[in-house]
């Protein structure tokens, strides 16, 4: 004779308990977010790329405020590469401002960047203001 709870086999109670316990362990999916700026200003049409020691990379576009978010990310030591796109044209009727200074070239290549970060499981924050 099988044990039941309200007509259902008792074994399903064990499955539910195990599933709930796994779900309560927290989310360890690696993710990275932050803000990248140049001399305190957002980088127009910019992007950030995290390059692992194996050469594989993950990247994201920078928002209008310089913020980005990557999920899922990768775990381990990363080189950080930052690039800027072409300067967007001024909006209709707006006076063109001064041209933004170009990012130092060393930040735009994985071989020359000196920005590094160690990404761990879970949530990671990496923000940087390029001087």
HELIX and SHEET records of a PDB file:
HELIX    1   1 UNK A   11  UNK A   23  1                                  13    
HELIX    2   2 UNK A  105  UNK A  108  5                                   4    
SHEET    1   A 2 UNK A   4  UNK A   5  0                                        
SHEET    2   A 2 UNK A   8  UNK A   9 -1                                        
SHEET    1   B 3 UNK A  41  UNK A  42  0                                        
SHEET    2   B 3 UNK A  31  UNK A  38 -1                                        
SHEET    3   B 3 UNK A  67  UNK A  71 -1                                        
SHEET    1   C 3 UNK A  41  UNK A  42  0                                        
SHEET    2   C 3 UNK A  31  UNK A  38 -1                                        
SHEET    3   C 3 UNK A 123  UNK A 125  1                                        
SHEET    1   D 3 UNK A  41  UNK A  42  0                                        
SHEET    2   D 3 UNK A  31  UNK A  38 -1                                        
SHEET    3   D 3 UNK A 128  UNK A 130  1                                        
SHEET    1   E 4 UNK A  57  UNK A  61  0                                        
SHEET    2   E 4 UNK A  47  UNK A  52 -1                                        
SHEET    3   E 4 UNK A  76  UNK A  83 -1                                        
SHEET    4   E 4 UNK A 116  UNK A 119 -1                                        
END                                                                             
